[in-house]
């Protein structure tokens, strides 16, 4: 599980770098698109050339914006997976603690029954949250 968490964190860092790159490209293309008409007005470029240049810039701008949107989709999915893995880790820890408490109670040791109930509730709720995180149907605060 730690490998998967590390891999997702590295992916998210890579996504952040790509987002910054795409944001910079979008800004660059927007500036170019703003400046292009000046070439027809002041630079003596024929109108058809200016329109062609603006069309090419718009295509690049649209492509960068589309890539940014796709990247956002990937980022959201990776974040949901990371949350689900973290929740699953907490569930595993709670299950381990619960099994120890139940084993202790079976051999006659005094155990906190409220803690057992609390752990069982935590496991059920966290399992539900993990399932929602995996399917992307949630907005869960940290456990």
PyMOL CGO cylinders between C-alpha atoms (Angstrom):
from pymol import cmd
from pymol.cgo import CYLINDER

trace = [
    CYLINDER, 0.00, 0.00, 0.00, 2.88, 2.38, 0.75, 0.3, 1, 1, 1, 1, 1, 1,
    CYLINDER, 2.88, 2.38, 0.75, 4.21, 1.88, -2.79, 0.3, 1, 1, 1, 1, 1, 1,
    CYLINDER, 4.21, 1.88, -2.79, 0.84, 2.83, -4.23, 0.3, 1, 1, 1, 1, 1, 1,
    CYLINDER, 0.84, 2.83, -4.23, 0.67, 5.90, -1.98, 0.3, 1, 1, 1, 1, 1, 1,
    CYLINDER, 0.67, 5.90, -1.98, 4.18, 6.94, -3.00, 0.3, 1, 1, 1, 1, 1, 1,
    CYLINDER, 4.18, 6.94, -3.00, 3.39, 6.40, -6.67, 0.3, 1, 1, 1, 1, 1, 1,
    CYLINDER, 3.39, 6.40, -6.67, 0.24, 8.54, -6.39, 0.3, 1, 1, 1, 1, 1, 1,
    CYLINDER, 0.24, 8.54, -6.39, 2.14, 11.30, -4.60, 0.3, 1, 1, 1, 1, 1, 1,
    CYLINDER, 2.14, 11.30, -4.60, 4.76, 11.30, -7.34, 0.3, 1, 1, 1, 1, 1, 1,
    CYLINDER, 4.76, 11.30, -7.34, 2.02, 11.38, -9.98, 0.3, 1, 1, 1, 1, 1, 1,
    CYLINDER, 2.02, 11.38, -9.98, 0.37, 14.34, -8.23, 0.3, 1, 1, 1, 1, 1, 1,
    CYLINDER, 0.37, 14.34, -8.23, 3.69, 16.18, -8.13, 0.3, 1, 1, 1, 1, 1, 1,
    CYLINDER, 3.69, 16.18, -8.13, 4.16, 15.48, -11.84, 0.3, 1, 1, 1, 1, 1, 1,
    CYLINDER, 4.16, 15.48, -11.84, 0.64, 16.69, -12.52, 0.3, 1, 1, 1, 1, 1, 1,
    CYLINDER, 0.64, 16.69, -12.52, 1.35, 19.91, -10.63, 0.3, 1, 1, 1, 1, 1, 1,
    CYLINDER, 1.35, 19.91, -10.63, 4.38, 20.54, -12.84, 0.3, 1, 1, 1, 1, 1, 1,
    CYLINDER, 4.38, 20.54, -12.84, 2.39, 19.84, -15.98, 0.3, 1, 1, 1, 1, 1, 1,
    CYLINDER, 2.39, 19.84, -15.98, -0.44, 22.11, -14.77, 0.3, 1, 1, 1, 1, 1, 1,
    CYLINDER, -0.44, 22.11, -14.77, 2.04, 24.94, -14.27, 0.3, 1, 1, 1, 1, 1, 1,
    CYLINDER, 2.04, 24.94, -14.27, 3.46, 24.33, -17.74, 0.3, 1, 1, 1, 1, 1, 1,
    CYLINDER, 3.46, 24.33, -17.74, 0.01, 24.33, -19.35, 0.3, 1, 1, 1, 1, 1, 1,
    CYLINDER, 0.01, 24.33, -19.35, -1.04, 27.44, -17.42, 0.3, 1, 1, 1, 1, 1, 1,
    CYLINDER, -1.04, 27.44, -17.42, 2.03, 29.19, -18.77, 0.3, 1, 1, 1, 1, 1, 1,
    CYLINDER, 2.03, 29.19, -18.77, 1.22, 28.07, -22.31, 0.3, 1, 1, 1, 1, 1, 1,
    CYLINDER, 1.22, 28.07, -22.31, -2.38, 29.25, -22.02, 0.3, 1, 1, 1, 1, 1, 1,
    CYLINDER, -2.38, 29.25, -22.02, -1.17, 32.65, -20.85, 0.3, 1, 1, 1, 1, 1, 1,
    CYLINDER, -1.17, 32.65, -20.85, 1.37, 32.81, -23.67, 0.3, 1, 1, 1, 1, 1, 1,
    CYLINDER, 1.37, 32.81, -23.67, -1.20, 31.91, -26.33, 0.3, 1, 1, 1, 1, 1, 1,
    CYLINDER, -1.20, 31.91, -26.33, -3.73, 34.40, -24.94, 0.3, 1, 1, 1, 1, 1, 1,
    CYLINDER, -3.73, 34.40, -24.94, -1.12, 37.17, -25.16, 0.3, 1, 1, 1, 1, 1, 1,
    CYLINDER, -1.12, 37.17, -25.16, -0.21, 36.16, -28.70, 0.3, 1, 1, 1, 1, 1, 1,
    CYLINDER, -0.21, 36.16, -28.70, -3.87, 36.17, -29.67, 0.3, 1, 1, 1, 1, 1, 1,
    CYLINDER, -3.87, 36.17, -29.67, -4.27, 39.68, -28.23, 0.3, 1, 1, 1, 1, 1, 1,
    CYLINDER, -4.27, 39.68, -28.23, -1.22, 40.98, -30.11, 0.3, 1, 1, 1, 1, 1, 1,
    CYLINDER, -1.22, 40.98, -30.11, -1.90, 39.32, -33.46, 0.3, 1, 1, 1, 1, 1, 1,
    CYLINDER, -1.90, 39.32, -33.46, -4.37, 41.95, -34.76, 0.3, 1, 1, 1, 1, 1, 1,
    CYLINDER, -4.37, 41.95, -34.76, -1.68, 44.61, -34.36, 0.3, 1, 1, 1, 1, 1, 1,
    CYLINDER, -1.68, 44.61, -34.36, 0.27, 42.96, -37.16, 0.3, 1, 1, 1, 1, 1, 1,
    CYLINDER, 0.27, 42.96, -37.16, -2.58, 43.58, -39.57, 0.3, 1, 1, 1, 1, 1, 1,
    CYLINDER, -2.58, 43.58, -39.57, -3.23, 47.08, -38.28, 0.3, 1, 1, 1, 1, 1, 1,
    CYLINDER, -3.23, 47.08, -38.28, 0.31, 48.36, -37.74, 0.3, 1, 1, 1, 1, 1, 1,
    CYLINDER, 0.31, 48.36, -37.74, 2.64, 45.83, -39.29, 0.3, 1, 1, 1, 1, 1, 1,
    CYLINDER, 2.64, 45.83, -39.29, 1.31, 45.71, -42.76, 0.3, 1, 1, 1, 1, 1, 1,
    CYLINDER, 1.31, 45.71, -42.76, 0.52, 41.99, -42.66, 0.3, 1, 1, 1, 1, 1, 1,
    CYLINDER, 0.52, 41.99, -42.66, -2.22, 41.04, -45.08, 0.3, 1, 1, 1, 1, 1, 1,
    CYLINDER, -2.22, 41.04, -45.08, -5.54, 40.35, -43.39, 0.3, 1, 1, 1, 1, 1, 1,
    CYLINDER, -5.54, 40.35, -43.39, -5.57, 36.70, -44.51, 0.3, 1, 1, 1, 1, 1, 1,
    CYLINDER, -5.57, 36.70, -44.51, -2.14, 36.09, -42.94, 0.3, 1, 1, 1, 1, 1, 1,
    CYLINDER, -2.14, 36.09, -42.94, -3.23, 37.64, -39.66, 0.3, 1, 1, 1, 1, 1, 1,
    CYLINDER, -3.23, 37.64, -39.66, -6.43, 35.57, -39.62, 0.3, 1, 1, 1, 1, 1, 1,
    CYLINDER, -6.43, 35.57, -39.62, -4.43, 32.43, -40.35, 0.3, 1, 1, 1, 1, 1, 1,
    CYLINDER, -4.43, 32.43, -40.35, -1.97, 33.22, -37.55, 0.3, 1, 1, 1, 1, 1, 1,
    CYLINDER, -1.97, 33.22, -37.55, -4.83, 33.92, -35.14, 0.3, 1, 1, 1, 1, 1, 1,
    CYLINDER, -4.83, 33.92, -35.14, -6.47, 30.62, -36.13, 0.3, 1, 1, 1, 1, 1, 1,
    CYLINDER, -6.47, 30.62, -36.13, -3.27, 28.69, -35.42, 0.3, 1, 1, 1, 1, 1, 1,
    CYLINDER, -3.27, 28.69, -35.42, -2.83, 30.43, -32.08, 0.3, 1, 1, 1, 1, 1, 1,
    CYLINDER, -2.83, 30.43, -32.08, -6.48, 29.69, -31.17, 0.3, 1, 1, 1, 1, 1, 1,
    CYLINDER, -6.48, 29.69, -31.17, -5.98, 26.01, -32.03, 0.3, 1, 1, 1, 1, 1, 1,
    CYLINDER, -5.98, 26.01, -32.03, -2.95, 25.86, -29.75, 0.3, 1, 1, 1, 1, 1, 1,
    CYLINDER, -2.95, 25.86, -29.75, -4.83, 27.71, -27.02, 0.3, 1, 1, 1, 1, 1, 1,
    CYLINDER, -4.83, 27.71, -27.02, -7.78, 25.33, -27.30, 0.3, 1, 1, 1, 1, 1, 1,
    CYLINDER, -7.78, 25.33, -27.30, -5.43, 22.35, -27.22, 0.3, 1, 1, 1, 1, 1, 1,
    CYLINDER, -5.43, 22.35, -27.22, -3.65, 23.60, -24.10, 0.3, 1, 1, 1, 1, 1, 1,
    CYLINDER, -3.65, 23.60, -24.10, -6.97, 24.38, -22.38, 0.3, 1, 1, 1, 1, 1, 1,
    CYLINDER, -6.97, 24.38, -22.38, -8.28, 20.93, -23.29, 0.3, 1, 1, 1, 1, 1, 1,
    CYLINDER, -8.28, 20.93, -23.29, -5.13, 19.25, -21.99, 0.3, 1, 1, 1, 1, 1, 1,
    CYLINDER, -5.13, 19.25, -21.99, -5.46, 21.27, -18.77, 0.3, 1, 1, 1, 1, 1, 1,
    CYLINDER, -5.46, 21.27, -18.77, -9.03, 20.05, -18.37, 0.3, 1, 1, 1, 1, 1, 1,
    CYLINDER, -9.03, 20.05, -18.37, -7.98, 16.44, -18.93, 0.3, 1, 1, 1, 1, 1, 1,
    CYLINDER, -7.98, 16.44, -18.93, -5.16, 16.88, -16.46, 0.3, 1, 1, 1, 1, 1, 1,
    CYLINDER, -5.16, 16.88, -16.46, -7.64, 18.15, -13.86, 0.3, 1, 1, 1, 1, 1, 1,
    CYLINDER, -7.64, 18.15, -13.86, -9.67, 14.98, -14.35, 0.3, 1, 1, 1, 1, 1, 1,
    CYLINDER, -9.67, 14.98, -14.35, -6.60, 12.82, -13.81, 0.3, 1, 1, 1, 1, 1, 1,
    CYLINDER, -6.60, 12.82, -13.81, -5.60, 14.85, -10.74, 0.3, 1, 1, 1, 1, 1, 1,
    CYLINDER, -5.60, 14.85, -10.74, -9.03, 14.49, -9.13, 0.3, 1, 1, 1, 1, 1, 1,
    CYLINDER, -9.03, 14.49, -9.13, -8.98, 10.74, -9.70, 0.3, 1, 1, 1, 1, 1, 1,
    CYLINDER, -8.98, 10.74, -9.70, -5.47, 10.42, -8.26, 0.3, 1, 1, 1, 1, 1, 1,
    CYLINDER, -5.47, 10.42, -8.26, -6.45, 12.51, -5.23, 0.3, 1, 1, 1, 1, 1, 1,
    CYLINDER, -6.45, 12.51, -5.23, -9.51, 10.32, -4.64, 0.3, 1, 1, 1, 1, 1, 1,
    CYLINDER, -9.51, 10.32, -4.64, -7.38, 7.18, -4.90, 0.3, 1, 1, 1, 1, 1, 1,
    CYLINDER, -7.38, 7.18, -4.90, -4.86, 8.63, -2.44, 0.3, 1, 1, 1, 1, 1, 1,
    CYLINDER, -4.86, 8.63, -2.44, -7.62, 9.46, 0.03, 0.3, 1, 1, 1, 1, 1, 1,
    CYLINDER, -7.62, 9.46, 0.03, -9.03, 5.95, -0.36, 0.3, 1, 1, 1, 1, 1, 1,
    CYLINDER, -9.03, 5.95, -0.36, -5.63, 4.38, 0.29, 0.3, 1, 1, 1, 1, 1, 1,
    CYLINDER, -5.63, 4.38, 0.29, -5.07, 6.54, 3.38, 0.3, 1, 1, 1, 1, 1, 1,
    CYLINDER, -5.07, 6.54, 3.38, -8.51, 5.63, 4.69, 0.3, 1, 1, 1, 1, 1, 1,
    CYLINDER, -8.51, 5.63, 4.69, -7.82, 1.95, 3.97, 0.3, 1, 1, 1, 1, 1, 1,
    CYLINDER, -7.82, 1.95, 3.97, -4.61, 2.19, 6.00, 0.3, 1, 1, 1, 1, 1, 1,
    CYLINDER, -4.61, 2.19, 6.00, -6.52, 3.64, 8.92, 0.3, 1, 1, 1, 1, 1, 1,
    CYLINDER, -6.52, 3.64, 8.92, -9.12, 0.89, 8.57, 0.3, 1, 1, 1, 1, 1, 1,
    CYLINDER, -9.12, 0.89, 8.57, -6.37, -1.74, 8.74, 0.3, 1, 1, 1, 1, 1, 1,
    CYLINDER, -6.37, -1.74, 8.74, -4.95, -0.15, 11.88, 0.3, 1, 1, 1, 1, 1, 1,
    CYLINDER, -4.95, -0.15, 11.88, -8.41, -0.05, 13.48, 0.3, 1, 1, 1, 1, 1, 1,
    CYLINDER, -8.41, -0.05, 13.48, -9.06, -3.68, 12.53, 0.3, 1, 1, 1, 1, 1, 1,
    CYLINDER, -9.06, -3.68, 12.53, -5.77, -4.73, 14.08, 0.3, 1, 1, 1, 1, 1, 1,
    CYLINDER, -5.77, -4.73, 14.08, -6.54, -2.88, 17.30, 0.3, 1, 1, 1, 1, 1, 1,
    CYLINDER, -6.54, -2.88, 17.30, -10.05, -4.36, 17.31, 0.3, 1, 1, 1, 1, 1, 1,
    CYLINDER, -10.05, -4.36, 17.31, -8.75, -7.89, 16.86, 0.3, 1, 1, 1, 1, 1, 1,
    CYLINDER, -8.75, -7.89, 16.86, -6.31, -7.41, 19.75, 0.3, 1, 1, 1, 1, 1, 1,
    CYLINDER, -6.31, -7.41, 19.75, -9.08, -6.11, 22.01, 0.3, 1, 1, 1, 1, 1, 1,
    CYLINDER, -9.08, -6.11, 22.01, -11.40, -8.98, 21.07, 0.3, 1, 1, 1, 1, 1, 1,
    CYLINDER, -11.40, -8.98, 21.07, -8.65, -11.54, 21.62, 0.3, 1, 1, 1, 1, 1, 1,
    CYLINDER, -8.65, -11.54, 21.62, -7.92, -10.00, 25.02, 0.3, 1, 1, 1, 1, 1, 1,
    CYLINDER, -7.92, -10.00, 25.02, -11.61, -10.18, 25.95, 0.3, 1, 1, 1, 1, 1, 1,
    CYLINDER, -11.61, -10.18, 25.95, -11.76, -13.85, 24.94, 0.3, 1, 1, 1, 1, 1, 1,
    CYLINDER, -11.76, -13.85, 24.94, -8.94, -14.74, 27.31, 0.3, 1, 1, 1, 1, 1, 1,
    CYLINDER, -8.94, -14.74, 27.31, -10.65, -12.93, 30.14, 0.3, 1, 1, 1, 1, 1, 1,
    CYLINDER, -10.65, -12.93, 30.14, -8.76, -9.66, 30.23, 0.3, 1, 1, 1, 1, 1, 1,
    CYLINDER, -8.76, -9.66, 30.23, -10.67, -6.49, 30.99, 0.3, 1, 1, 1, 1, 1, 1,
    CYLINDER, -10.67, -6.49, 30.99, -11.25, -4.49, 27.83, 0.3, 1, 1, 1, 1, 1, 1,
    CYLINDER, -11.25, -4.49, 27.83, -12.99, -1.24, 27.11, 0.3, 1, 1, 1, 1, 1, 1,
    CYLINDER, -12.99, -1.24, 27.11, -16.24, -2.27, 25.40, 0.3, 1, 1, 1, 1, 1, 1,
    CYLINDER, -16.24, -2.27, 25.40, -16.84, 1.33, 24.35, 0.3, 1, 1, 1, 1, 1, 1,
    CYLINDER, -16.84, 1.33, 24.35, -13.53, 1.27, 22.48, 0.3, 1, 1, 1, 1, 1, 1,
    CYLINDER, -13.53, 1.27, 22.48, -14.60, -1.91, 20.67, 0.3, 1, 1, 1, 1, 1, 1,
    CYLINDER, -14.60, -1.91, 20.67, -17.90, -0.27, 19.63, 0.3, 1, 1, 1, 1, 1, 1,
    CYLINDER, -17.90, -0.27, 19.63, -16.03, 2.87, 18.61, 0.3, 1, 1, 1, 1, 1, 1,
    CYLINDER, -16.03, 2.87, 18.61, -13.60, 0.88, 16.45, 0.3, 1, 1, 1, 1, 1, 1,
    CYLINDER, -13.60, 0.88, 16.45, -16.41, -1.08, 14.81, 0.3, 1, 1, 1, 1, 1, 1,
    CYLINDER, -16.41, -1.08, 14.81, -18.21, 2.17, 13.96, 0.3, 1, 1, 1, 1, 1, 1,
    CYLINDER, -18.21, 2.17, 13.96, -15.00, 3.74, 12.69, 0.3, 1, 1, 1, 1, 1, 1,
    CYLINDER, -15.00, 3.74, 12.69, -14.33, 0.74, 10.43, 0.3, 1, 1, 1, 1, 1, 1,
    CYLINDER, -14.33, 0.74, 10.43, -17.86, 0.80, 9.00, 0.3, 1, 1, 1, 1, 1, 1,
    CYLINDER, -17.86, 0.80, 9.00, -17.84, 4.56, 8.38, 0.3, 1, 1, 1, 1, 1, 1,
    CYLINDER, -17.84, 4.56, 8.38, -14.32, 4.59, 6.99, 0.3, 1, 1, 1, 1, 1, 1,
    CYLINDER, -14.32, 4.59, 6.99, -15.09, 1.67, 4.68, 0.3, 1, 1, 1, 1, 1, 1,
    CYLINDER, -15.09, 1.67, 4.68, -18.05, 3.60, 3.32, 0.3, 1, 1, 1, 1, 1, 1,
    CYLINDER, -18.05, 3.60, 3.32, -15.88, 6.69, 2.83, 0.3, 1, 1, 1, 1, 1, 1,
    CYLINDER, -15.88, 6.69, 2.83, -13.18, 4.67, 1.08, 0.3, 1, 1, 1, 1, 1, 1,
    CYLINDER, -13.18, 4.67, 1.08, -15.78, 3.20, -1.29, 0.3, 1, 1, 1, 1, 1, 1,
    CYLINDER, -15.78, 3.20, -1.29, -17.10, 6.67, -2.06, 0.3, 1, 1, 1, 1, 1, 1,
    CYLINDER, -17.10, 6.67, -2.06, -13.57, 7.97, -2.59, 0.3, 1, 1, 1, 1, 1, 1,
    CYLINDER, -13.57, 7.97, -2.59, -12.84, 5.22, -5.08, 0.3, 1, 1, 1, 1, 1, 1,
    CYLINDER, -12.84, 5.22, -5.08, -16.02, 5.93, -7.02, 0.3, 1, 1, 1, 1, 1, 1,
    CYLINDER, -16.02, 5.93, -7.02, -15.52, 9.70, -6.78, 0.3, 1, 1, 1, 1, 1, 1,
    CYLINDER, -15.52, 9.70, -6.78, -18.83, 10.26, -4.97, 0.3, 1, 1, 1, 1, 1, 1,
    CYLINDER, -18.83, 10.26, -4.97, -17.60, 12.05, -1.91, 0.3, 1, 1, 1, 1, 1, 1,
    CYLINDER, -17.60, 12.05, -1.91, -16.17, 15.06, -0.23, 0.3, 1, 1, 1, 1, 1, 1,
    CYLINDER, -16.17, 15.06, -0.23, -14.77, 13.58, 2.96, 0.3, 1, 1, 1, 1, 1, 1,
    CYLINDER, -14.77, 13.58, 2.96, -12.88, 15.42, 5.67, 0.3, 1, 1, 1, 1, 1, 1,
    CYLINDER, -12.88, 15.42, 5.67, -9.72, 13.81, 6.96, 0.3, 1, 1, 1, 1, 1, 1,
    CYLINDER, -9.72, 13.81, 6.96, -10.19, 11.02, 9.47, 0.3, 1, 1, 1, 1, 1, 1,
]
cmd.load_cgo(trace, "trace")
